[in-house]
Amino acid sequence: MNRNLLALAIGATLALPMAAQAAPTVYGQLNLSVDYLSEDDGLNTPTSETEEAQVNSNSSRLGVKGEEALGNGLSAVYMAEWAVSGDTAGTADLTGRDRFLGLKGAFGTVKLGAYDSPLKDSQGSVDQFNDMNLLDMGNFLTGENRLDNLIGYESPKIADLLTVNAALQSGEETGTIAGDDDDGVSVAVAIETGGLYVGVAMDNNVVDGLANDIVNDVLAPVVPASYEPYARDAMRVTATYGNDTFQVGAMFQTSEFADSLASTFDADEEVLLVSGAFNMGKNTVKGQLITSTVDFGAGFEFETQVIALGLDHSFTQMTKAFTQVAMINGDDGTTEDEATVLTVGMQTKF
């Protein structure tokens, strides 16, 4: 009898450390849609016009996150998230999204890893079509970056009003020309009070993948391959106001090359985004306008305009169905690329 009691006591003692560590949270979402895309690139070639239906996965994901108390007001925080290819069987499944390990206390949170830049996070909820494969604002403007090799700091809410989010990116030979392997910096300051949100953010010497795509597509004949990737500086101001019934928002951004590339060619960007949403019970009507101009110098500009409307129907807090329509126009002064997108889809979170 005593031997059994001793065995139970030893077992309970060994289990104590495990019980003290909170179990991680497993979470995710599946967002799938049927998108009808009709596009005319304006080049009048046999392949200029495209009409097709696509089944798309819109930022479907799977992740694990948690926090462990360390004592003395400190805790360890962690997160690891993967993109899930919801529309194909295994192709590009479980590719990296945000992941970090950090130390949290009254001073805020210090973390290491790969995750969305503070400038990207500063958008708040202004993008009414966030995560959509064809209509996420990251398709039409720079700065929407998930950065590797980050050392980050997030402040607690100061005076119940203001937060600071900063990240230093170690260059680690990411570039192929002088300056591109320097460290990048992204900083954002946000004010939240009542239903008002205002975010001001900047990037300095941050490599932007969309900028690479734009420059390669438009200037491919004159851009040496050695100029990849392109580090950029950016400024972004975002404001939203809303309550349970409605939300209105606007965002203005400028960006440019961070180094001497501008002596060879420019790609100066100006973007204005205006959005709004109105809730009617389980239904939400939303709309968004994006205008973007990229100035390559010598009178050559590329202008993009996106007008999008959508209707969401929430079955529960976790599951909704949606339909969307958008008109996209790109104009380089010589040719116009016009596209129409019609979408029907469903999202569930878990």
C-alpha positions, 0 to 999 in steps of 0.5 A, spaced: 500 500 500 505 504 501 509 502 495 503 504 491 502 511 494 509 512 493 509 511 486 503 515 485 506 521 489 512 520 484 508 520 478 504 527 481 511 530 482 513 529 475 507 531 472 507 538 475 512 541 470 507 539 465 501 542 468 504 548 469 505 550 462 499 552 458 497 548 452 498 551 445 492 553 441 491 550 434 488 555 430 486 556 422 482 558 417 480 555 410 477 560 405 476 558 398 472 561 392 470 561 385 473 567 381 471 568 374 476 573 371 475 576 364 481 580 362 484 584 356 491 586 356 490 591 351 496 588 346 491 586 341 495 579 340 492 572 340 492 571 347 490 578 349 483 576 352 483 571 358 476 569 360 476 563 365 473 560 372 479 559 377 478 555 384 482 559 389 485 559 396 485 565 399 490 565 405 488 559 408 492 557 414 494 553 420 498 555 426 499 554 433 501 559 438 501 560 446 504 563 452 508 560 458 509 564 464 516 564 467 515 568 473 517 575 475 511 578 470 515 575 464 512 570 459 515 566 453 510 567 447 511 563 440 507 562 434 508 558 428 503 559 422 503 555 415 499 557 409 495 551 406 493 550 399 486 549 400 485 548 392 490 543 390 492 536 393 499 538 397 502 543 392 505 548 396 502 546 402 505 548 409 509 554 406 511 559 411 507 564 414 508 568 421 513 565 426 516 568 432 519 566 439 519 572 444 519 575 451 513 578 454 513 583 460 511 590 463 516 593 458 512 590 452 514 584 447 521 583 444 521 577 439 525 574 433 523 570 427 519 572 420 513 575 420 509 581 417 512 588 418 510 593 422 508 597 416 504 592 413 501 591 420 499 598 421 494 597 415 489 595 421 482 593 418 482 598 412 483 593 407 476 590 406 478 585 401 484 583 405 486 575 404 483 575 397 487 572 392 485 577 387 483 583 391 487 583 397 490 590 396 497 587 396 496 586 389 496 593 387 501 597 392 508 595 395 509 595 403 505 588 404 511 584 406 512 578 411 520 579 412 525 574 414 530 575 420 527 580 424 528 583 431 522 586 433 519 590 439 512 591 441 510 596 446 504 595 451 499 600 450 501 607 453 496 611 456 491 606 454 492 610 447 498 609 443 502 603 441 509 602 438 511 597 433 518 596 431 523 591 427 530 591 425 531 586 419 538 583 418 540 584 411 544 577 411 546 578 404 539 579 401 541 583 395 546 583 389 548 590 389 551 595 394 546 597 399 541 592 398 544 587 403 544 593 409 539 592 415 532 594 413 528 598 419 520 598 419 517 602 424 509 604 426 506 608 431 498 607 432 493 611 436 486 607 438 481 610 442 473 609 441 472 607 434 478 611 431 484 608 429 490 612 426 497 608 424 503 612 421 508 607 419 515 607 415 520 602 412 527 604 410 531 600 406 526 594 406 526 589 400 519 589 397 517 583 392 511 587 389 516 592 387 521 587 383 515 584 380 512 591 377 519 593 375 521 587 372 514 587 368 514 594 366 522 595 365 525 588 363 528 590 357 532 596 360 533 593 367 540 589 369 538 582 372 543 584 377 539 590 380 534 584 384 532 585 389 530 592 390 530 595 397 525 601 398 523 606 403 516 607 404 511 612 408 504 610 410 498 613 414 492 609 415 485 612 419 479 608 420 473 609 424 467 605 426 462 601 430 458 595 430 454 598 424 459 601 420 466 603 418 470 608 414 477 608 412 483 611 408 490 610 407 495 614 403 502 611 401 508 613 398 515 609 396 521 610 392 528 606 391 532 606 397 539 606 394 542 609 388 538 605 383 534 612 382 540 614 378 538 609 373 531 609 373 525 611 378 519 607 380 516 612 385 509 610 388 503 614 390 497 610 393 490 612 395 485 607 398 478 609 401 474 603 404 467 602 407 463 597 410 455 597 413 453 592 417 445 589 417 444 584 421 448 578 419 450 581 412 455 586 411 456 590 404 463 593 403 466 597 398 473 599 396 477 604 391 484 604 390 488 608 385 496 607 384 501 611 380 508 609 379 512 614 376 518 611 372 521 618 370 521 621 363 514 622 363 513 614 363 507 612 369 503 606 370 497 607 373 492 602 377 485 603 379 481 598 383 473 599 384 471 593 388 464 591 392 462 585 396 457 582 400 458 578 406 453 573 410 455 571 417 452 564 418 456 564 425 462 568 428 466 563 425 463 561 418 461 566 412 459 566 405 461 572 400 460 574 393 464 580 390 465 584 384 471 588 382 473 592 376 481 593 375 484 598 370 492 599 368 494 604 364 501 605 362 499 611 357 500 607 351 496 600 353 490 599 358 489 592 361 482 591 363 480 586 368 473 584 371 473 579 377 466 576 380 467 571 386 463 567 390 466 563 396 466 561 403 470 562 409 470 558 416 475 559 422 477 554 427 
